[in-house]
Amino acid sequence: MGIELNKISEFIWEVPKEYRSDMRVPARIFASEKLMEKIKEDKSIEQAVNVATLPGIQKYSIAMPDIHEGYGFPIGGVAAFDVAEGVISPGGIGYDINCGVRLLKSAATLDQVKPILPKLADELFANIPSGVGRGGKIRLSDSDLDGILTEGAEWMRKKGFADPADIDHIEENGKIAGADAEKVSPRAKNRGRDQLGTLGSGNHFEEVQVVEEIFDEETAKVFGLFKGQIVISIHCGSRGLGHQHATDSVNIMRRAMEKYQIVVPDPELACTLFESPEGQDYFAGMSAAANFAFANRQYLAHLTREVWERVMKGAAVDLSLVLLYDIAHNIGKLEEHLIEGKKKMVVMHRKGATRAFGPGSEKIPEDFRAVGQPVLLPGNMGIASYVMCGLASSEEISFGSAAHGAGRVMSRAQAKRTWFGETLKEQLETQGIYLRTESMAGAAEEAPGAYKDIDEVAQVTEAAGMAKRVARLRPLAVVKG
């Protein structure tokens, strides 16, 4: 027997609280009929139901249009937990803590860049370290690493690796409060010590893109986007450091669940009370790992700016790359939300989901408050990505959250059996997309056909009221691990 699904509206589906006796709240899935067909093929709806059983959960267990099966929580899962009575779960934040995206804007157009695209792709590939375990260009001392874990992107600014305006355009100004470097294990620190300024592998990338279509001229103008403009996206996270902190913490929480008599329907939902010593230690270390990720993307932006200026030297165009925004999509945060008519502090879990605050929010840069927060929605390397902006309605329906990407429809192993990297590279080049990668097998894992329809995900995200489309970005050059 399948899971009971009620259709609340055209794009909202709900598993009622009564479906299972252990559910504390309903589970809500944002999807079209087309997306729901794919979603039903894995265990992600069951995982969203399992999340609805956790202590202290508020309103709903939420799943984004790009939902797919993950560790414990589905990827594309959103949940808010009462600070005093609720839990915190590494599986609800993700192993790659603060995996996220930043978008750099240029003043150049496609016509100006097209002749040098192969060279630009080669130079980015040569100068942006990528791949499993790949180290970066700088090795950090103990004090340097602790400084980054505490200060995030601000540490990078002090060292000359950030423009002053960059800090204002990063979520939380690139520094999560309450981070404690001492709560990150020596093993985790050692894994991250030489990985600052590296992409890693999997679905992480650096991508040169062109603004192909503008949906909202007014908001695009506020964001500094125009049709035909060249932009560069960077997608990566906290590398081995964040992964190790998550691994360490899952093991600790499995023991803590016995101590606090917490029972979960899936051992992958290992969690503990947020206000417990174990919960506070995880949160402080998670915040530190998130700061490492902000610093990582900041240094990658620095390397990208160096390459851009070198390759574009002599072009009759301003050579600066201006940060539009940098946002996390694997993160735990303390946020205040309106619940049952009252403002309440909650522990937000966003795993494969992006913050999407609407107009007027004091949590977003002042220059964007009239239109809403930029929401960066990376797609796949053969189709498109989107720039969207948060809507006021997202607060009510999704705790100010939106989708984070296309979402997989096929496992990496199946993708490798379906596509060959060299053939994929040739196909992309016929589309005018230059792929540079350390691993053709890894590229096959990320084939466009392994992902949901990014256009459909963006449309549902807008139609449901979470974020609206501002611009569609078409890939031109892709660097992958």
Secondary structure as the mmCIF struct_conf table of DSSP 4:
data_model
#
loop_
_struct_conf.conf_type_id
_struct_conf.id
_struct_conf.beg_label_comp_id
_struct_conf.beg_label_asym_id
_struct_conf.beg_label_seq_id
_struct_conf.end_label_comp_id
_struct_conf.end_label_asym_id
_struct_conf.end_label_seq_id
HELX_LH_PP_P HELX_LH_PP_P1 GLY A 2 GLU A 4
STRN STRN1 ASN A 6 SER A 9
TURN_TY1_P TURN_TY1_P1 GLU A 10 PHE A 11
STRN STRN2 ILE A 12 VAL A 15
HELX_RH_3T_P HELX_RH_3T_P1 LYS A 17 TYR A 19
BEND BEND1 ARG A 20 ARG A 20
TURN_TY1_P TURN_TY1_P2 SER A 21 ASP A 22
BEND BEND2 ARG A 24 VAL A 25
STRN STRN3 ALA A 27 PHE A 30
HELX_RH_AL_P HELX_RH_AL_P1 GLU A 33 ILE A 39
TURN_TY1_P TURN_TY1_P3 LYS A 40 GLU A 41
BEND BEND3 ASP A 42 LYS A 43
HELX_RH_AL_P HELX_RH_AL_P2 SER A 44 VAL A 51
TURN_TY1_P TURN_TY1_P4 ALA A 52 THR A 53
BEND BEND4 LEU A 54 LEU A 54
TURN_TY1_P TURN_TY1_P5 PRO A 55 GLY A 56
STRN STRN4 ILE A 57 ILE A 57
BEND BEND5 LYS A 59 LYS A 59
STRN STRN5 SER A 61 HIS A 68
BEND BEND6 TYR A 71 PHE A 73
HELX_LH_PP_P HELX_LH_PP_P2 PRO A 74 PRO A 74
STRN STRN6 ILE A 75 ASP A 82
TURN_TY1_P TURN_TY1_P6 VAL A 83 GLU A 85
STRN STRN7 VAL A 87 ILE A 88
HELX_RH_3T_P HELX_RH_3T_P2 PRO A 90 GLY A 92
TURN_TY1_P TURN_TY1_P7 ILE A 93 ILE A 93
BEND BEND7 TYR A 95 ASP A 96
TURN_TY1_P TURN_TY1_P8 ILE A 97 ASN A 98
STRN STRN8 GLY A 100 THR A 109
HELX_RH_AL_P HELX_RH_AL_P3 LEU A 110 VAL A 113
HELX_RH_3T_P HELX_RH_3T_P3 LYS A 114 ILE A 116
HELX_RH_AL_P HELX_RH_AL_P4 LEU A 117 ASN A 127
BEND BEND8 ILE A 128 ILE A 128
BEND BEND9 GLY A 131 GLY A 131
TURN_TY1_P TURN_TY1_P9 VAL A 132 GLY A 133
BEND BEND10 LYS A 137 LYS A 137
HELX_RH_AL_P HELX_RH_AL_P5 ASP A 142 GLU A 151
TURN_TY1_P TURN_TY1_P10 GLY A 152 GLY A 152
HELX_RH_AL_P HELX_RH_AL_P6 ALA A 153 LYS A 158
TURN_TY1_P TURN_TY1_P11 LYS A 159 GLY A 160
BEND BEND11 ALA A 162 ALA A 162
HELX_RH_AL_P HELX_RH_AL_P7 PRO A 164 ASP A 168
TURN_TY1_P TURN_TY1_P12 HIS A 169 HIS A 169
STRN STRN9 ILE A 170 ILE A 170
HELX_RH_3T_P HELX_RH_3T_P4 GLU A 171 GLY A 174
TURN_TY1_P TURN_TY1_P13 ALA A 177 GLY A 178
HELX_RH_3T_P HELX_RH_3T_P5 ALA A 181 LYS A 183
BEND BEND12 VAL A 184 VAL A 184
HELX_RH_AL_P HELX_RH_AL_P8 PRO A 186 GLY A 192
TURN_TY1_P TURN_TY1_P14 ARG A 193 ASP A 194
TURN_TY1_P TURN_TY1_P15 LEU A 196 GLY A 197
BEND BEND13 SER A 201 SER A 201
TURN_TY1_P TURN_TY1_P16 GLY A 202 ASN A 203
STRN STRN10 PHE A 205 ILE A 214
BEND BEND14 PHE A 215 PHE A 215
HELX_RH_AL_P HELX_RH_AL_P9 GLU A 217 PHE A 223
TURN_TY1_P TURN_TY1_P17 GLY A 224 GLY A 224
TURN_TY1_P TURN_TY1_P18 LYS A 227 GLY A 228
STRN STRN11 GLN A 229 CYS A 236
HELX_RH_AL_P HELX_RH_AL_P10 ARG A 239 LYS A 259
TURN_TY1_P TURN_TY1_P19 TYR A 260 GLN A 261
BEND BEND15 PRO A 265 ASP A 266
HELX_RH_3T_P HELX_RH_3T_P6 PRO A 267 LEU A 269
STRN STRN12 THR A 272 LEU A 273
TURN_TY1_P TURN_TY1_P20 PHE A 274 GLU A 275
BEND BEND16 SER A 276 SER A 276
HELX_RH_AL_P HELX_RH_AL_P11 PRO A 277 VAL A 311
BEND BEND17 MET A 312 MET A 312
TURN_TY1_P TURN_TY1_P21 LYS A 313 GLY A 314
BEND BEND18 ALA A 316 VAL A 317
STRN STRN13 VAL A 322 ALA A 328
BEND BEND19 HIS A 329 HIS A 329
STRN STRN14 ASN A 330 ILE A 339
TURN_TY1_P TURN_TY1_P22 GLU A 340 GLY A 341
STRN STRN15 LYS A 342 LYS A 351
BEND BEND20 GLY A 352 GLY A 352
STRN STRN16 ALA A 353 ARG A 355
TURN_TY1_P TURN_TY1_P23 PRO A 359 GLY A 360
TURN_TY1_P TURN_TY1_P24 GLU A 362 LYS A 363
BEND BEND21 ILE A 364 ILE A 364
HELX_RH_3T_P HELX_RH_3T_P7 GLU A 366 PHE A 368
TURN_TY1_P TURN_TY1_P25 ARG A 369 VAL A 371
STRN STRN17 PRO A 374 LEU A 377
TURN_TY1_P TURN_TY1_P26 MET A 381 GLY A 382
BEND BEND22 ILE A 383 ILE A 383
STRN STRN18 SER A 385 GLY A 390
TURN_TY1_P TURN_TY1_P27 ALA A 392 ALA A 392
HELX_RH_AL_P HELX_RH_AL_P12 SER A 393 SER A 398
BEND BEND23 PHE A 399 GLY A 400
STRN STRN19 SER A 401 ALA A 403
BEND BEND24 GLY A 405 GLY A 405
STRN STRN20 ARG A 408 ARG A 408
BEND BEND25 VAL A 409 MET A 410
HELX_RH_AL_P HELX_RH_AL_P13 ARG A 412 THR A 418
HELX_RH_AL_P HELX_RH_AL_P14 GLY A 421 THR A 430
TURN_TY1_P TURN_TY1_P28 GLN A 431 GLY A 432
STRN STRN21 TYR A 434 THR A 437
BEND BEND26 GLU A 438 GLU A 438
HELX_RH_AL_P HELX_RH_AL_P15 MET A 440 GLU A 445
TURN_TY1_P TURN_TY1_P29 GLU A 446 GLU A 446
HELX_RH_3T_P HELX_RH_3T_P8 PRO A 448 ALA A 450
STRN STRN22 TYR A 451 TYR A 451
HELX_RH_AL_P HELX_RH_AL_P16 ILE A 454 ALA A 463
TURN_TY1_P TURN_TY1_P30 ALA A 464 GLY A 465
BEND BEND27 MET A 466 MET A 466
STRN STRN23 ALA A 467 LYS A 480
#
